[in-house]
Amino acid sequence: MKTLEVESKESPAKGISSMRSFVDTIQLLLNTLNHVLIGFVFVYTVWVCYKNGFQLIFTWHVMLCVFGFHVLMAESILAFYSSCSWAVALTQPQRKTTHWVMQVVGAGSIIIGIALEIYYRESKNKKHFSSPHSILGLVALILLVISMCNGLGSLYAVELRKRIKPMYMKLSHHFIGLACFVIGMASLIIGYDKKIFRNNSTPEMQVTLQAMTILVIFLSVLGVLRTIVTHVRTLLR
């Protein structure tokens, strides 16, 4: 009887442990899938850019913006996820450092990419920011600059706590950063219909790239949304 009682008491704990293990496995699989999607889209984009010609300014606009948003911005978000395979051995301070380094490099890549496109259009006397793709890109760029400034404040939130609560600083950084990422990725999705992809790819691959990018957005922002909800609940208490 004693043995049975012990087993019955332990069974709920075992059930919870099994459920956590199952959830962890699912998270690991989804995270791995996300890395694969991120890598595939970028590698394929490099191939398209190669076929289009690296001597063309527009080619570099495409590659730098995809590298900045789709690779570095996405991976910098994933750096905080416990199931992120490449960051599993990093401490929390190391994850923060990795995050902002990737953000800075990604921002630089995006800014240079957009600057090249502006220069290209100026040299061809073409209109600036006249399409949904370019307008979304401009909005993402503005939010990117705000997010970087806000991120600097979030990085030193503890030191600035006398002037503003760290929770407010972090929450605003999450909101602005999330909006920047989603809008920037939406610009890329529209961009896969552009001439460079029509001429150097197939309609099926264009749709595939768009679908993969949507999945990357979804898989990347889940943790951020969960963090935002947690912060909001804390503030409302």
C-alpha positions as CSV (number, residue, x, y, z in Angstrom):
1,M,0.0,0.0,0.0
2,K,2.8,2.4,0.9
3,T,4.4,1.7,-2.5
4,L,1.2,2.4,-4.3
5,E,0.7,5.7,-2.4
6,V,4.1,6.8,-3.3
7,E,3.6,6.0,-6.9
8,S,0.2,7.8,-6.9
9,K,1.8,10.9,-5.4
10,E,4.6,10.9,-7.9
11,S,2.5,10.4,-11.0
12,P,1.2,14.0,-11.3
13,A,4.8,15.2,-11.1
14,K,5.8,12.7,-13.8
15,G,2.9,13.9,-15.9
16,I,4.0,17.5,-15.6
17,S,7.6,16.6,-16.4
18,S,6.5,14.7,-19.4
19,M,4.4,17.6,-20.6
20,R,7.3,20.0,-20.2
21,S,9.5,17.6,-22.1
22,F,7.0,17.4,-24.9
23,V,6.6,21.2,-25.1
24,D,10.4,21.7,-25.0
25,T,10.7,19.2,-27.9
26,I,8.1,21.0,-30.0
27,Q,9.8,24.3,-29.3
28,L,13.1,22.9,-30.3
29,L,11.7,21.5,-33.6
30,L,9.9,24.8,-34.4
31,N,13.1,26.8,-33.7
32,T,15.2,24.5,-35.8
33,L,12.6,24.8,-38.6
34,N,12.8,28.6,-38.3
35,H,16.6,28.5,-38.7
36,V,16.3,26.3,-41.8
37,L,13.7,28.7,-43.3
38,I,15.9,31.7,-42.6
39,G,18.9,30.1,-44.1
40,F,17.1,28.8,-47.2
41,V,15.5,32.1,-48.1
42,F,18.8,33.9,-47.7
43,V,20.9,31.4,-49.7
44,Y,18.3,31.4,-52.5
45,T,18.3,35.2,-52.5
46,V,22.1,35.2,-52.9
47,W,21.7,32.8,-55.8
48,V,19.1,35.2,-57.4
49,C,21.5,38.1,-56.8
50,Y,24.3,36.2,-58.4
51,K,22.2,35.5,-61.5
52,N,21.2,39.2,-61.6
53,G,24.8,40.4,-61.3
54,F,26.7,41.8,-58.4
55,Q,27.9,44.7,-60.5
56,L,24.4,46.2,-60.3
57,I,23.6,48.5,-57.4
58,F,20.1,47.2,-57.1
59,T,21.4,43.7,-56.6
60,W,23.2,44.8,-53.4
61,H,20.0,46.6,-52.2
62,V,18.2,43.3,-52.3
63,M,20.9,41.2,-50.7
64,L,21.7,43.7,-47.9
65,C,18.1,44.2,-47.0
66,V,17.3,40.5,-46.9
67,F,20.5,39.8,-44.9
68,G,19.6,42.6,-42.5
69,F,16.0,41.9,-41.9
70,H,15.5,38.2,-42.7
71,V,18.7,36.9,-41.2
72,L,20.2,39.2,-38.6
73,M,17.0,40.8,-37.2
74,A,15.3,37.4,-37.0
75,E,18.2,35.6,-35.4
76,S,18.8,38.5,-32.9
77,I,15.2,37.9,-31.7
78,L,15.7,34.2,-31.4
79,A,18.9,34.7,-29.4
80,F,16.7,35.1,-26.3
81,Y,14.8,31.9,-26.8
82,S,15.7,29.0,-24.6
83,S,15.3,26.6,-27.5
84,C,17.7,28.5,-29.7
85,S,20.3,25.9,-30.6
86,W,23.2,28.3,-31.3
87,A,22.6,30.3,-28.2
88,V,21.9,27.5,-25.7
89,A,25.4,27.7,-24.2
90,L,25.3,31.5,-23.7
91,T,24.5,33.3,-20.4
92,Q,21.8,35.9,-20.3
93,P,24.3,38.8,-20.5
94,Q,26.0,37.1,-23.4
95,R,22.6,36.7,-25.2
96,K,22.0,40.4,-24.7
97,T,25.4,41.3,-26.1
98,T,24.8,39.0,-29.1
99,H,21.4,40.5,-29.6
100,W,22.5,44.1,-29.8
101,V,25.6,43.3,-31.9
102,M,23.4,41.4,-34.5
103,Q,20.9,44.3,-34.4
104,V,23.6,46.9,-35.0
105,V,25.1,44.9,-37.9
106,G,21.7,44.2,-39.3
107,A,20.7,47.9,-39.0
108,G,23.9,48.9,-40.8
109,S,23.2,46.4,-43.6
110,I,19.6,47.7,-44.0
111,I,20.5,51.3,-44.0
112,I,23.3,50.8,-46.6
113,G,20.9,48.7,-48.7
114,I,18.2,51.4,-48.7
115,A,20.7,54.1,-49.3
116,L,22.0,52.3,-52.4
117,E,18.4,52.0,-53.7
118,I,17.9,55.8,-53.1
119,Y,21.1,56.5,-55.0
120,Y,20.1,54.2,-57.8
121,R,16.7,55.8,-58.2
122,E,18.2,59.2,-58.1
123,S,20.7,58.4,-60.8
124,K,17.8,57.1,-63.0
125,N,15.4,60.0,-62.2
126,K,12.9,57.5,-60.8
127,K,10.3,58.3,-58.1
128,H,11.2,57.5,-54.5
129,F,8.9,55.6,-52.1
130,S,6.0,55.3,-54.6
131,S,5.2,51.6,-54.2
132,P,3.8,49.5,-51.2
133,H,7.2,47.8,-51.0
134,S,9.2,51.0,-50.8
135,I,6.7,52.7,-48.4
136,L,6.8,49.8,-46.0
137,G,10.6,49.8,-46.3
138,L,10.7,53.5,-45.3
139,V,8.3,52.9,-42.4
140,A,10.5,50.0,-41.2
141,L,13.6,52.2,-41.5
142,I,12.1,54.9,-39.4
143,L,11.0,52.4,-36.8
144,L,14.5,50.8,-37.0
145,V,16.2,54.1,-36.0
146,I,13.7,54.6,-33.2
147,S,14.1,51.0,-32.0
148,M,17.9,51.3,-31.9
149,C,17.7,54.5,-29.8
150,N,15.1,52.9,-27.6
151,G,17.1,49.7,-27.4
152,L,20.1,51.7,-26.1
153,G,17.9,53.0,-23.3
154,S,16.6,49.5,-22.6
155,L,20.2,48.3,-22.4
156,Y,20.8,50.8,-19.6
157,A,17.4,50.6,-18.1
158,V,18.7,49.8,-14.6
159,E,21.0,52.9,-14.7
160,L,18.0,55.1,-15.9
161,R,15.5,53.7,-13.5
162,K,15.4,57.0,-11.5
163,R,14.0,58.8,-14.6
164,I,11.9,56.0,-16.1
165,K,10.8,52.6,-15.0
166,P,12.8,49.8,-16.7
167,M,9.5,48.0,-17.5
168,Y,8.3,50.9,-19.6
169,M,11.6,51.2,-21.4
170,K,11.7,47.4,-22.2
171,L,8.0,47.3,-23.2
172,S,8.3,50.2,-25.6
173,H,11.4,48.6,-27.1
174,H,9.6,45.3,-27.6
175,F,6.6,47.1,-29.3
176,I,8.7,49.2,-31.6
177,G,11.1,46.5,-32.4
178,L,8.3,44.0,-33.2
179,A,6.6,46.6,-35.5
180,C,9.8,47.3,-37.2
181,F,10.5,43.6,-37.8
182,V,7.1,42.7,-39.1
183,I,6.8,45.7,-41.4
184,G,10.3,45.2,-42.7
185,M,9.6,41.5,-43.4
186,A,6.2,42.5,-45.1
187,S,8.3,44.7,-47.4
188,L,10.4,41.7,-48.3
189,I,7.4,39.6,-49.0
190,I,6.1,42.2,-51.5
191,G,9.7,42.5,-52.8
192,Y,9.7,38.8,-53.9
193,D,7.3,39.9,-56.7
194,K,9.9,42.4,-58.1
195,K,11.6,42.1,-61.5
196,I,14.8,40.7,-60.1
197,F,12.9,37.6,-58.8
198,R,10.6,37.4,-61.8
199,N,13.6,37.3,-64.2
200,N,15.9,35.0,-62.1
201,S,13.4,32.7,-60.4
202,T,10.1,31.0,-61.0
203,P,6.5,31.9,-59.9
204,E,6.4,28.8,-57.7
205,M,9.7,29.8,-55.9
206,Q,8.4,33.4,-55.5
207,V,5.3,32.1,-53.7
208,T,7.5,29.7,-51.7
209,L,9.8,32.5,-50.5
210,Q,6.7,34.5,-49.5
211,A,5.2,31.6,-47.6
212,M,8.5,30.8,-45.9
213,T,9.0,34.5,-44.9
214,I,5.5,34.5,-43.3
215,L,6.4,31.4,-41.3
216,V,9.6,33.0,-40.2
217,I,7.7,36.1,-38.9
218,F,5.2,33.9,-37.0
219,L,7.8,31.6,-35.5
220,S,10.1,34.5,-34.6
221,V,7.6,36.8,-32.9
222,L,5.8,34.3,-30.7
223,G,8.2,34.7,-27.8
224,V,8.2,38.5,-28.1
225,L,4.4,38.6,-28.0
226,R,4.4,36.4,-24.9
227,T,7.0,38.7,-23.3
228,I,4.8,41.8,-24.1
229,V,1.7,40.1,-22.6
230,T,3.7,39.3,-19.4
231,H,4.9,42.9,-19.1
232,V,1.5,44.3,-19.7
233,R,0.0,42.0,-17.0
234,T,2.7,43.1,-14.6
235,L,2.0,46.8,-15.2
236,L,-1.8,46.3,-14.8
237,R,-1.4,44.7,-11.4
